[in-house]
Structures are given as C-alpha cells and as structure tokens.
Amino acid sequence: MKCRHCHAELSLSLIDLGSAPPSNAYLSEETLHVPEKWFPLRVLVCEQCWLVQTEDFAQAHDLFDADYAYFSSFSSGWLAHAERYVAEMVDRFALNESSQVLEVAANDGYLLQYVRQRGIPCLGIEPTASTAAAARDKGIEVVEDFFGTKLARRLVAEGKSADLTAANNVLAHVPDINDFVAGFALLLKPQGVATFEFPHLLRLLEENQFDTIYHEHFSYLSLSAVQRVFAANGLAVFDVEKLSTHGGSLRVFAQRQDTGKHALGARVEELLAEEGRVGMLTAEYYADFQAKAEKVKDDLLAFLVEQKRAGKKVAAYGAAAKGNTLLNFAGIRPDLLRFVVDLNPAKQGKFLPGSRIPILPPAALSEYQPDFIIILPWNIAAEVNQQNEHVRQWGGSFVIAVPRLTVLN
C-alpha cells in the first residue's frame, strides 16, 4: 500500500486489530440472518510524511450509507462544545449576517443550528441521508454529497464561498485527504478561515486509545502530518488549540496560502516542537502500541469472565463505534455482555456489528439492574455517570476499559 498523501510505500505497522465489520454497520432483526462483511483492521505509518493510516479495504460509500446511525446531538456535552465554538468564532472573526458559514460533515445540524440562531447564513454538507434529514428538520439547508474539489468548485460557482468553514471529526474520515483539503482552499473567500477538529494522534498513542481506530477513520493525525498535507494542497496553518473532546483533540485554524493574512501563532511552533520531542517523527515511537492494546483486551476479558463465574450481571452503555472496535478485537459476545443501552432511537432495537449484542433503550438498566455497566464511549464517562446516578440505588458500578480497566464507583 502507498501513503494516501505522499504516495510513499508503507511498511511500518502501528497496530493489527484483526478484522471487524464497519463500526457503524448496525444490524436489524432481518440482517442478523445474513452474513456480515468483515474487513482487516490494520494501521500503518508513513515514514516519509508521518501520516498514520488504515490499510485500504473498505470504501467510503460502504461506510457512510443512507442508514448511518451516528447523530451528534445525542451528547449534551458535544452540543455545549458546538455552541461555544460558534460564539468564539463569531467574536474572533467578526461574523455577521453578511457572512457565510459552511460546515462539512454537518451531521444532524448540531452546530449550524447555533449559527442559524444568530442570523448568519449557513450551509451544511453531509453525505448521509439520515443525518441530513435531521439537519433539515432544524431548518438548515444541506447539500447531500461527499466533499472535495468537485463540490467546492460547484459551490463557488453558485456564490457560496465561505468566510468560515468548520470540519469537526471528518478529516480522519476521508480516503482522499489531498482532494478533501484542496476543496477548502477553493471554497474559502480570500480572507476566509477554515477550522478542523480531530483526535490528536499524540493523545491516542500516549493514552492507549486504540479503540478509536476503525474503518471509518482512514487517517490518524498529528499536527506535523496535517501541516504537510495542508501545505501541499493550498492551505496554511496559522493557529492550533488543544481540546479535551474525544479523549484529546486539536482544533487547527487554516487559511488560503495565496491570500490569507493571519500571522503564524506561537502555539503552532510549540506543538510541532512537542511532537518532535516525544519522537513522533521516528519509527521507534510507534513500536509498543500493539502490546498496550492487547493488555486492555486481556484485562477486559478477564474481568468479564470473572463476573460471569461470580454470577454478576454486566451490561454496557453507549453503542459507540469505539466500543465496537474494542468488543470485536476482544471477541466479546452476549454471553459476557448481555446488552448495551443507547439514547439514540435509530440504534435501539438493533444489534452491534460483529458482536451482535442487542441495543436497548436506557430504561433497560433500571429493569435489569446490572452489577456493572461498561461505558464504551469512555470520552463521555463523566457525563454518563452524572446522568445515571440512579444506578447506585441498586449498588451498580460503572466501568471503563480504556486506557486501563477502572471501576468508577
């Protein structure tokens, strides 16, 4: 395989998680009776540009289909994050009713609803029909398509160049990262700004967040790699912020190379230096990640087997993609984990891909009263714990498996 950015041959392996179906390919009662598509899940490191990337097997159209079930608005913490973002960008870049804001991967309108509330013209770009429909229900105009240079040229021709573009948790999801980034250089007005948020590879590796690896994530991103990709495709990074979201993310600010006027901020050089100090531009840095992931798998399996032998009841919270990576890597099935609950009605009544664990409404926790509840989306563990204090009434405890097995109460 060649690097999807610089086309160098890839040989350095970061991790091999065996094989799994796409993490958002939830099963219905009907599809339980037909074979699932499983793909190898292996991640390689480019030693030329240091882009970390999933080995190519699954195609984007197979992963982001009409029944895509990830809806951003079911996390109150994420909604608050989006509302703060809009307030900060409006203030920093003096956006008003004469501005144009575009979001790529607008999902269910979780962010653009706050732009619209301020009377600022906005447009969402979202390829999945299910989430695009939810955004339209909020009164948001949506173009239902994958983003790249072709769509960017069309939007510019229609007079929809952007003062601000937002792209949250999508840069990692695109197979052709060069065409995707080049589209923003075309879409921005001369002094426009593009922001991108994505999980920081440094945090993923340092905190053993291997379960954020799944087929929908084609790339795993450091600022060092992102700066190279942007520079090769017409964008210049001028600022970066560290965020707590998704276990530790970056918000990168970029502008057109040819017309942008923002000075390079000190935080860019500081973070590039940090990535260099820890060794992210060396092969040795990536050497022991496989063993760390296997320890999490072994510890979780041992815990679940111990609870089964002790006659304890175990369920899970959050039918998240990261949970599917963990469960399929560990080979966990309903005999060890009875069910998972999720707030999203689009997931309820379905089954997790691969493990085929049933997904139930949150009320099932009170009915079944499990002794332990594994929080699969560990990045929102505090939110889940706070919203489900009633679990303590029957002596139940929450557990996370990543970065290490921990009983929370």
C-alpha positions as a Markdown table, in Angstrom:
| # | Residue | x | y | z |
|---|---|---|---|---|
| 1 | Met | 0.0 | 0.0 | 0.0 |
| 2 | Lys | 1.1 | 3.5 | -0.7 |
| 3 | Cys | 0.6 | 6.6 | 1.5 |
| 4 | Arg | -2.7 | 8.3 | 0.7 |
| 5 | His | -0.9 | 11.7 | 1.0 |
| 6 | Cys | 2.7 | 11.4 | -0.3 |
| 7 | His | 2.4 | 8.0 | -2.1 |
| 8 | Ala | 5.4 | 6.5 | -0.4 |
| 9 | Glu | 5.4 | 2.8 | 0.1 |
| 10 | Leu | 4.2 | 1.8 | 3.6 |
| 11 | Ser | 5.9 | -0.9 | 5.7 |
| 12 | Leu | 5.8 | 0.3 | 9.3 |
| 13 | Ser | 2.9 | -1.2 | 11.2 |
| 14 | Leu | 1.3 | 0.6 | 14.2 |
| 15 | Ile | -1.3 | -2.0 | 15.1 |
| 16 | Asp | -3.2 | -5.0 | 13.8 |
| 17 | Leu | -6.7 | -5.4 | 15.3 |
| 18 | Gly | -7.6 | -8.5 | 13.3 |
| 19 | Ser | -10.7 | -8.0 | 11.4 |
| 20 | Ala | -14.1 | -6.4 | 12.0 |
| 21 | Pro | -17.2 | -5.2 | 10.2 |
| 22 | Pro | -17.6 | -1.4 | 9.8 |
| 23 | Ser | -18.2 | 0.0 | 13.3 |
| 24 | Asn | -21.4 | 1.8 | 12.4 |
| 25 | Ala | -23.0 | -1.0 | 10.4 |
| 26 | Tyr | -25.6 | -1.9 | 13.0 |
| 27 | Leu | -27.7 | -4.9 | 12.4 |
| 28 | Ser | -31.5 | -5.3 | 12.3 |
| 29 | Glu | -33.5 | -8.4 | 13.1 |
| 30 | Glu | -33.6 | -9.1 | 9.4 |
| 31 | Thr | -29.8 | -8.7 | 8.8 |
| 32 | Leu | -28.9 | -10.9 | 11.7 |
| 33 | His | -29.7 | -13.8 | 9.4 |
| 34 | Val | -27.3 | -12.8 | 6.6 |
| 35 | Pro | -23.5 | -12.7 | 6.6 |
| 36 | Glu | -21.7 | -9.6 | 7.6 |
| 37 | Lys | -18.8 | -8.0 | 5.7 |
| 38 | Trp | -15.7 | -8.1 | 7.8 |
| 39 | Phe | -12.5 | -6.3 | 6.7 |
| 40 | Pro | -9.0 | -6.4 | 8.1 |
| 41 | Leu | -8.3 | -3.6 | 10.5 |
| 42 | Arg | -4.6 | -2.7 | 10.3 |
| 43 | Val | -2.9 | 0.7 | 10.7 |
| 44 | Leu | 0.3 | 1.7 | 9.0 |
| 45 | Val | 2.7 | 4.6 | 9.5 |
| 46 | Cys | 4.2 | 6.6 | 6.6 |
| 47 | Glu | 7.9 | 7.2 | 7.4 |
| 48 | Gln | 8.0 | 9.9 | 4.7 |
| 49 | Cys | 5.3 | 12.3 | 5.8 |
| 50 | Trp | 4.3 | 10.6 | 9.1 |
| 51 | Leu | 0.6 | 10.2 | 8.2 |
| 52 | Val | -0.8 | 7.3 | 10.1 |
| 53 | Gln | -3.5 | 5.5 | 8.1 |
| 54 | Thr | -5.8 | 2.5 | 8.0 |
| 55 | Glu | -4.9 | -0.1 | 5.3 |
| 56 | Asp | -7.3 | 0.2 | 2.4 |
| 57 | Phe | -10.1 | -2.3 | 2.2 |
| 58 | Ala | -13.5 | -0.7 | 2.9 |
| 59 | Gln | -14.8 | 2.1 | 0.7 |
| 60 | Ala | -16.3 | 5.3 | 1.9 |
| 61 | His | -19.7 | 4.7 | 0.2 |
| 62 | Asp | -19.9 | 1.4 | 2.1 |
| 63 | Leu | -19.2 | 3.1 | 5.5 |
| 64 | Phe | -21.4 | 6.2 | 5.2 |
| 65 | Asp | -24.6 | 5.0 | 3.8 |
| 66 | Ala | -28.2 | 6.1 | 3.9 |
| 67 | Asp | -28.8 | 4.4 | 7.3 |
| 68 | Tyr | -25.7 | 5.9 | 9.0 |
| 69 | Ala | -26.7 | 5.9 | 12.7 |
| 70 | Tyr | -24.3 | 8.4 | 14.3 |
| 71 | Phe | -26.2 | 11.5 | 15.4 |
| 72 | Ser | -24.1 | 14.2 | 17.1 |
| 73 | Ser | -27.0 | 15.8 | 19.0 |
| 74 | Phe | -27.4 | 12.9 | 21.5 |
| 75 | Ser | -24.5 | 14.2 | 23.6 |
| 76 | Ser | -25.3 | 17.2 | 25.7 |
| 77 | Gly | -21.6 | 17.8 | 26.2 |
| 78 | Trp | -21.0 | 17.9 | 22.5 |
| 79 | Leu | -23.8 | 20.3 | 21.9 |
| 80 | Ala | -22.3 | 22.6 | 24.5 |
| 81 | His | -19.0 | 22.4 | 22.8 |
| 82 | Ala | -20.6 | 23.3 | 19.4 |
| 83 | Glu | -22.4 | 26.3 | 20.9 |
| 84 | Arg | -19.1 | 27.6 | 22.5 |
| 85 | Tyr | -17.3 | 27.2 | 19.2 |
| 86 | Val | -19.9 | 29.3 | 17.3 |
| 87 | Ala | -19.7 | 32.0 | 20.0 |
| 88 | Glu | -15.9 | 32.1 | 19.8 |
| 89 | Met | -15.7 | 32.1 | 16.0 |
| 90 | Val | -18.3 | 34.9 | 15.7 |
| 91 | Asp | -16.4 | 37.0 | 18.1 |
| 92 | Arg | -12.9 | 36.2 | 16.8 |
| 93 | Phe | -13.6 | 36.6 | 13.1 |
| 94 | Ala | -16.4 | 39.3 | 13.4 |
| 95 | Leu | -19.0 | 37.1 | 11.6 |
| 96 | Asn | -22.4 | 38.7 | 11.0 |
| 97 | Glu | -25.5 | 38.5 | 8.7 |
| 98 | Ser | -23.3 | 39.3 | 5.7 |
| 99 | Ser | -21.0 | 36.3 | 6.3 |
| 100 | Gln | -21.3 | 32.8 | 5.0 |
| 101 | Val | -20.6 | 29.8 | 7.2 |
| 102 | Leu | -20.3 | 26.3 | 5.8 |
| 103 | Glu | -19.8 | 23.1 | 7.7 |
| 104 | Val | -18.5 | 19.9 | 6.1 |
| 105 | Ala | -19.9 | 16.8 | 7.8 |
| 106 | Ala | -22.8 | 18.8 | 9.3 |
| 107 | Asn | -24.4 | 15.6 | 10.6 |
| 108 | Asp | -27.8 | 16.4 | 12.2 |
| 109 | Gly | -27.3 | 20.2 | 12.4 |
| 110 | Tyr | -25.8 | 20.0 | 15.9 |
| 111 | Leu | -23.5 | 23.0 | 15.2 |
| 112 | Leu | -25.1 | 25.0 | 12.4 |
| 113 | Gln | -28.3 | 25.4 | 14.5 |
| 114 | Tyr | -26.3 | 27.9 | 16.6 |
| 115 | Val | -25.1 | 29.7 | 13.6 |
| 116 | Arg | -28.6 | 30.0 | 12.3 |
| 117 | Gln | -29.9 | 31.3 | 15.6 |
| 118 | Arg | -27.5 | 34.2 | 15.2 |
| 119 | Gly | -29.0 | 35.1 | 11.8 |
| 120 | Ile | -25.8 | 34.2 | 10.0 |
| 121 | Pro | -26.3 | 32.5 | 6.6 |
| 122 | Cys | -25.1 | 28.9 | 6.7 |
| 123 | Leu | -25.0 | 25.7 | 4.7 |
| 124 | Gly | -24.3 | 22.1 | 5.7 |
| 125 | Ile | -22.6 | 19.5 | 3.6 |
| 126 | Glu | -23.5 | 16.0 | 4.7 |
| 127 | Pro | -23.4 | 12.8 | 2.6 |
| 128 | Thr | -25.5 | 10.6 | 4.9 |
| 129 | Ala | -29.3 | 10.8 | 4.2 |
| 130 | Ser | -30.4 | 10.0 | 7.8 |
| 131 | Thr | -28.4 | 12.8 | 9.4 |
| 132 | Ala | -29.0 | 15.3 | 6.6 |
| 133 | Ala | -32.8 | 14.8 | 7.1 |
| 134 | Ala | -32.4 | 15.6 | 10.8 |
| 135 | Ala | -30.5 | 18.8 | 10.0 |
| 136 | Arg | -33.2 | 19.9 | 7.5 |
| 137 | Asp | -35.8 | 19.4 | 10.3 |
| 138 | Lys | -33.9 | 22.1 | 12.2 |
| 139 | Gly | -34.3 | 24.5 | 9.2 |
| 140 | Ile | -30.7 | 24.1 | 7.9 |
| 141 | Glu | -30.0 | 23.9 | 4.2 |
| 142 | Val | -28.0 | 20.8 | 3.4 |
| 143 | Val | -26.1 | 19.6 | 0.3 |
| 144 | Glu | -26.2 | 15.8 | 0.5 |
| 145 | Asp | -22.9 | 14.9 | -1.0 |
| 146 | Phe | -19.3 | 14.0 | -0.2 |
| 147 | Phe | -17.0 | 17.0 | -0.1 |
| 148 | Gly | -13.9 | 17.5 | -2.3 |
| 149 | Thr | -12.7 | 19.8 | -5.1 |
| 150 | Lys | -15.6 | 19.0 | -7.4 |
| 151 | Leu | -18.2 | 20.0 | -5.0 |
| 152 | Ala | -16.2 | 23.0 | -3.8 |
| 153 | Arg | -16.0 | 24.4 | -7.4 |
| 154 | Arg | -19.7 | 23.9 | -7.8 |
| 155 | Leu | -20.5 | 25.8 | -4.6 |
| 156 | Val | -18.2 | 28.7 | -5.5 |
| 157 | Ala | -19.9 | 28.9 | -8.9 |
| 158 | Glu | -23.2 | 29.2 | -7.1 |
| 159 | Gly | -21.9 | 32.1 | -5.0 |
| 160 | Lys | -21.4 | 30.1 | -1.8 |
| 161 | Ser | -17.8 | 30.8 | -1.0 |
| 162 | Ala | -17.2 | 30.8 | 2.8 |
| 163 | Asp | -15.9 | 33.3 | 5.4 |
| 164 | Leu | -15.7 | 30.3 | 7.8 |
| 165 | Thr | -15.7 | 26.6 | 7.2 |
| 166 | Ala | -16.0 | 24.1 | 10.1 |
| 167 | Ala | -15.0 | 20.4 | 9.7 |
| 168 | Asn | -15.3 | 18.6 | 13.0 |
| 169 | Asn | -14.2 | 14.9 | 13.2 |
| 170 | Val | -14.2 | 14.4 | 9.5 |
| 171 | Leu | -10.6 | 15.0 | 8.3 |
| 172 | Ala | -9.8 | 11.5 | 9.6 |
| 173 | His | -12.8 | 10.0 | 7.7 |
| 174 | Val | -11.8 | 10.8 | 4.1 |
| 175 | Pro | -10.0 | 8.4 | 1.9 |
| 176 | Asp | -8.6 | 11.1 | -0.5 |
| 177 | Ile | -7.2 | 13.5 | 2.0 |
| 178 | Asn | -5.5 | 15.6 | -0.6 |
| 179 | Asp | -8.7 | 16.2 | -2.7 |
| 180 | Phe | -10.6 | 16.9 | 0.5 |
| 181 | Val | -8.2 | 19.6 | 1.8 |
| 182 | Ala | -7.8 | 21.2 | -1.6 |
| 183 | Gly | -11.5 | 21.7 | -1.6 |
| 184 | Phe | -11.3 | 24.0 | 1.3 |
| 185 | Ala | -8.6 | 26.1 | -0.4 |
| 186 | Leu | -11.1 | 26.6 | -3.3 |
| 187 | Leu | -14.1 | 27.2 | -1.1 |
| 188 | Leu | -12.7 | 29.9 | 1.2 |
| 189 | Lys | -13.1 | 33.6 | 0.4 |
| 190 | Pro | -9.7 | 35.3 | 0.1 |
| 191 | Gln | -9.6 | 36.1 | 3.8 |
| 192 | Gly | -11.7 | 33.2 | 4.9 |
| 193 | Val | -10.7 | 30.8 | 7.7 |
| 194 | Ala | -11.1 | 27.0 | 7.9 |
| 195 | Thr | -11.2 | 25.1 | 11.2 |
| 196 | Phe | -10.7 | 21.4 | 11.6 |
| 197 | Glu | -11.1 | 19.4 | 14.8 |
| 198 | Phe | -9.8 | 15.8 | 15.1 |
| 199 | Pro | -8.5 | 13.5 | 17.8 |
| 200 | His | -4.8 | 14.1 | 18.3 |
| 201 | Leu | -2.6 | 11.1 | 17.4 |
| 202 | Leu | -0.3 | 12.0 | 20.3 |
| 203 | Arg | -3.1 | 11.6 | 22.8 |
| 204 | Leu | -4.3 | 8.4 | 21.1 |
| 205 | Leu | -0.9 | 6.8 | 21.5 |
| 206 | Glu | 0.1 | 8.2 | 24.9 |
| 207 | Glu | -3.3 | 7.2 | 26.4 |
| 208 | Asn | -3.8 | 3.9 | 24.6 |
| 209 | Gln | -6.9 | 5.0 | 22.8 |
| 210 | Phe | -6.7 | 2.2 | 20.3 |
| 211 | Asp | -10.5 | 1.7 | 20.2 |
| 212 | Thr | -10.8 | 5.0 | 18.2 |
| 213 | Ile | -9.3 | 3.0 | 15.4 |
| 214 | Tyr | -12.0 | 1.8 | 13.0 |
| 215 | His | -12.6 | 1.6 | 9.2 |
| 216 | Glu | -14.4 | 4.9 | 9.1 |
| 217 | His | -11.2 | 6.6 | 10.3 |
| 218 | Phe | -8.9 | 6.4 | 7.3 |
| 219 | Ser | -6.2 | 8.6 | 8.9 |
| 220 | Tyr | -4.8 | 9.3 | 12.4 |
| 221 | Leu | -3.5 | 12.8 | 12.7 |
| 222 | Ser | -0.6 | 14.7 | 14.2 |
| 223 | Leu | -0.1 | 18.4 | 13.6 |
| 224 | Ser | 3.1 | 17.6 | 11.9 |
| 225 | Ala | 1.4 | 15.5 | 9.3 |
| 226 | Val | -1.6 | 17.9 | 8.9 |
| 227 | Gln | 0.7 | 20.8 | 8.3 |
| 228 | Arg | 2.4 | 18.9 | 5.5 |
| 229 | Val | -0.9 | 17.8 | 3.9 |
| 230 | Phe | -2.4 | 21.3 | 4.1 |
| 231 | Ala | 0.8 | 23.0 | 2.6 |
| 232 | Ala | 0.7 | 20.6 | -0.3 |
| 233 | Asn | -3.0 | 21.5 | -1.0 |
| 234 | Gly | -3.2 | 25.2 | -0.8 |
| 235 | Leu | -3.8 | 25.8 | 2.9 |
| 236 | Ala | -1.5 | 27.3 | 5.6 |
| 237 | Val | -1.9 | 26.5 | 9.3 |
| 238 | Phe | -1.8 | 29.7 | 11.5 |
| 239 | Asp | -3.1 | 28.6 | 14.9 |
| 240 | Val | -4.0 | 25.5 | 16.9 |
| 241 | Glu | -5.8 | 24.8 | 20.1 |
| 242 | Lys | -5.7 | 21.7 | 22.4 |
| 243 | Leu | -9.2 | 20.4 | 23.2 |
| 244 | Ser | -10.5 | 17.9 | 25.8 |
| 245 | Thr | -13.1 | 16.4 | 23.4 |
| 246 | His | -12.8 | 12.8 | 22.2 |
| 247 | Gly | -10.1 | 12.0 | 24.6 |
| 248 | Gly | -7.9 | 14.9 | 23.5 |
| 249 | Ser | -8.3 | 16.7 | 20.2 |
| 250 | Leu | -6.8 | 19.6 | 18.2 |
| 251 | Arg | -8.6 | 22.5 | 16.6 |
| 252 | Val | -6.5 | 23.7 | 13.7 |
| 253 | Phe | -7.0 | 27.1 | 12.1 |
| 254 | Ala | -6.0 | 27.4 | 8.4 |
| 255 | Gln | -6.2 | 30.0 | 5.7 |
| 256 | Arg | -5.5 | 30.2 | 1.9 |
| 257 | Gln | -1.8 | 30.2 | 1.2 |
| 258 | Asp | -2.2 | 32.8 | -1.5 |
| 259 | Thr | -4.4 | 35.4 | 0.2 |
| 260 | Gly | -4.5 | 34.6 | 3.9 |
| 261 | Lys | -3.4 | 37.5 | 6.3 |
| 262 | His | -3.3 | 35.8 | 9.7 |
| 263 | Ala | 0.2 | 35.7 | 11.3 |
| 264 | Leu | 1.6 | 32.3 | 12.4 |
| 265 | Gly | 0.8 | 31.8 | 16.1 |
| 266 | Ala | 3.3 | 30.6 | 18.7 |
| 267 | Arg | 1.1 | 27.6 | 19.6 |
| 268 | Val | 1.8 | 26.0 | 16.2 |
| 269 | Glu | 5.5 | 26.0 | 16.7 |
| 270 | Glu | 5.2 | 24.9 | 20.3 |
| 271 | Leu | 3.0 | 21.9 | 19.4 |
| 272 | Leu | 5.3 | 20.9 | 16.5 |
| 273 | Ala | 8.2 | 21.0 | 18.9 |
| 274 | Glu | 6.3 | 18.9 | 21.4 |
| 275 | Glu | 5.6 | 16.2 | 18.8 |
| 276 | Gly | 9.2 | 16.2 | 17.8 |
| 277 | Arg | 10.4 | 15.9 | 21.4 |
| 278 | Val | 8.3 | 12.8 | 22.1 |
| 279 | Gly | 9.5 | 11.2 | 18.9 |
| 280 | Met | 6.5 | 11.2 | 16.6 |
| 281 | Leu | 8.8 | 11.6 | 13.6 |
| 282 | Thr | 10.7 | 8.4 | 14.4 |
| 283 | Ala | 9.7 | 4.8 | 13.8 |
| 284 | Glu | 10.6 | 3.8 | 17.4 |
| 285 | Tyr | 7.8 | 5.9 | 18.8 |
| 286 | Tyr | 5.2 | 3.5 | 17.3 |
| 287 | Ala | 6.7 | 0.2 | 18.4 |
| 288 | Asp | 4.9 | -0.9 | 21.5 |
| 289 | Phe | 1.3 | 0.2 | 20.8 |
| 290 | Gln | 0.2 | -3.4 | 19.9 |
| 291 | Ala | 1.2 | -4.7 | 23.2 |
| 292 | Lys | -0.6 | -2.0 | 25.1 |
| 293 | Ala | -3.9 | -2.7 | 23.2 |
| 294 | Glu | -3.6 | -6.4 | 23.9 |
| 295 | Lys | -3.3 | -5.8 | 27.6 |
| 296 | Val | -6.6 | -3.8 | 27.6 |
| 297 | Lys | -8.2 | -6.7 | 25.7 |
| 298 | Asp | -6.9 | -9.3 | 28.1 |
| 299 | Asp | -7.8 | -7.3 | 31.2 |
| 300 | Leu | -11.4 | -6.7 | 30.0 |
| 301 | Leu | -11.9 | -10.3 | 29.1 |
| 302 | Ala | -10.6 | -11.5 | 32.4 |
| 303 | Phe | -12.9 | -9.1 | 34.2 |
| 304 | Leu | -16.0 | -10.2 | 32.3 |
| 305 | Val | -15.2 | -13.9 | 32.7 |
| 306 | Glu | -14.7 | -13.3 | 36.5 |
| 307 | Gln | -18.1 | -11.6 | 36.8 |
| 308 | Lys | -19.8 | -14.3 | 34.8 |
| 309 | Arg | -18.4 | -17.0 | 37.1 |
| 310 | Ala | -19.4 | -15.0 | 40.2 |
| 311 | Gly | -23.0 | -14.7 | 38.9 |
| 312 | Lys | -22.8 | -11.0 | 38.4 |
| 313 | Lys | -24.8 | -9.1 | 35.7 |
| 314 | Val | -22.9 | -7.0 | 33.2 |
| 315 | Ala | -24.3 | -4.6 | 30.5 |
| 316 | Ala | -22.8 | -1.6 | 28.6 |
| 317 | Tyr | -23.7 | 2.0 | 27.9 |
| 318 | Gly | -23.3 | 3.7 | 24.5 |
| 319 | Ala | -23.4 | 1.8 | 21.2 |
| 320 | Ala | -20.4 | 3.8 | 20.0 |
| 321 | Ala | -18.1 | 2.9 | 17.2 |
| 322 | Lys | -15.1 | 2.8 | 19.5 |
| 323 | Gly | -17.0 | 0.2 | 21.6 |
| 324 | Asn | -17.4 | -2.0 | 18.5 |
| 325 | Thr | -13.7 | -1.9 | 17.9 |
| 326 | Leu | -13.0 | -3.0 | 21.4 |
| 327 | Leu | -15.6 | -5.7 | 21.6 |
| 328 | Asn | -14.7 | -7.2 | 18.2 |
| 329 | Phe | -10.9 | -7.1 | 19.0 |
| 330 | Ala | -11.6 | -8.9 | 22.3 |
| 331 | Gly | -14.1 | -11.3 | 20.8 |
| 332 | Ile | -16.8 | -10.4 | 23.3 |
| 333 | Arg | -20.3 | -11.7 | 22.7 |
| 334 | Pro | -23.7 | -11.6 | 24.6 |
| 335 | Asp | -22.7 | -14.4 | 26.9 |
| 336 | Leu | -20.3 | -11.9 | 28.6 |
| 337 | Leu | -22.1 | -8.7 | 27.9 |
| 338 | Arg | -25.9 | -9.0 | 27.9 |
| 339 | Phe | -26.9 | -5.8 | 26.2 |
| 340 | Val | -25.9 | -2.2 | 25.5 |
| 341 | Val | -28.2 | 0.8 | 26.0 |
| 342 | Asp | -28.1 | 4.0 | 23.9 |
| 343 | Leu | -30.1 | 7.2 | 23.8 |
| 344 | Asn | -30.3 | 7.2 | 20.0 |
| 345 | Pro | -33.6 | 5.8 | 18.8 |
| 346 | Ala | -32.0 | 5.0 | 15.4 |
| 347 | Lys | -29.8 | 2.4 | 17.2 |
| 348 | Gln | -32.4 | 1.0 | 19.6 |
| 349 | Gly | -33.8 | -2.4 | 18.6 |
| 350 | Lys | -30.7 | -3.1 | 16.5 |
| 351 | Phe | -27.5 | -5.1 | 17.2 |
| 352 | Leu | -23.9 | -4.2 | 17.4 |
| 353 | Pro | -21.9 | -5.2 | 14.3 |
| 354 | Gly | -19.8 | -8.3 | 14.8 |
| 355 | Ser | -20.6 | -9.0 | 18.4 |
| 356 | Arg | -24.4 | -8.9 | 17.8 |
| 357 | Ile | -25.1 | -7.6 | 21.2 |
| 358 | Pro | -28.6 | -6.1 | 21.4 |
| 359 | Ile | -29.1 | -2.4 | 21.7 |
| 360 | Leu | -31.9 | -1.3 | 24.1 |
| 361 | Pro | -33.2 | 2.0 | 25.5 |
| 362 | Pro | -31.6 | 3.4 | 28.7 |
| 363 | Ala | -34.7 | 2.3 | 30.7 |
| 364 | Ala | -33.4 | -1.3 | 30.4 |
| 365 | Leu | -30.8 | -0.5 | 33.0 |
| 366 | Ser | -33.4 | 0.0 | 35.7 |
| 367 | Glu | -35.3 | -3.1 | 34.6 |
| 368 | Tyr | -32.3 | -5.4 | 34.6 |
| 369 | Gln | -30.2 | -3.6 | 37.3 |
| 370 | Pro | -26.7 | -4.8 | 36.2 |
| 371 | Asp | -23.9 | -5.0 | 38.8 |
| 372 | Phe | -21.5 | -3.5 | 36.3 |
| 373 | Ile | -22.1 | -1.2 | 33.3 |
| 374 | Ile | -19.2 | -0.8 | 30.8 |
| 375 | Ile | -19.1 | 2.7 | 29.4 |
| 376 | Leu | -18.0 | 2.1 | 25.8 |
| 377 | Pro | -17.6 | 5.8 | 24.8 |
| 378 | Trp | -15.2 | 6.4 | 27.7 |
| 379 | Asn | -14.7 | 10.0 | 26.5 |
| 380 | Ile | -18.1 | 10.9 | 27.9 |
| 381 | Ala | -17.8 | 8.8 | 31.1 |
| 382 | Ala | -18.3 | 11.8 | 33.4 |
| 383 | Glu | -21.5 | 12.8 | 31.5 |
| 384 | Val | -22.9 | 9.3 | 31.6 |
| 385 | Asn | -22.0 | 8.9 | 35.3 |
| 386 | Gln | -23.7 | 12.2 | 36.2 |
| 387 | Gln | -26.9 | 11.4 | 34.2 |
| 388 | Asn | -27.3 | 8.0 | 35.6 |
| 389 | Glu | -26.9 | 8.4 | 39.4 |
| 390 | His | -29.9 | 6.1 | 39.9 |
| 391 | Val | -27.6 | 3.1 | 39.1 |
| 392 | Arg | -26.1 | 3.5 | 42.6 |
| 393 | Gln | -29.5 | 2.8 | 44.1 |
| 394 | Trp | -29.2 | -0.9 | 43.4 |
| 395 | Gly | -25.4 | -1.0 | 44.0 |
| 396 | Gly | -24.4 | -0.9 | 40.4 |
| 397 | Ser | -21.0 | 0.4 | 39.3 |
| 398 | Phe | -19.7 | 2.0 | 36.0 |
| 399 | Val | -16.5 | 0.7 | 34.4 |
| 400 | Ile | -14.3 | 1.9 | 31.7 |
| 401 | Ala | -11.8 | -0.4 | 29.9 |
| 402 | Val | -9.6 | 2.3 | 28.1 |
| 403 | Pro | -6.9 | 3.4 | 28.8 |
| 404 | Arg | -7.0 | 0.8 | 31.6 |
| 405 | Leu | -9.7 | -1.2 | 33.3 |
| 406 | Thr | -11.2 | 1.1 | 36.0 |
| 407 | Val | -14.3 | 0.7 | 38.2 |
| 408 | Leu | -15.6 | 4.3 | 38.6 |
| 409 | Asn | -17.8 | 3.8 | 41.7 |
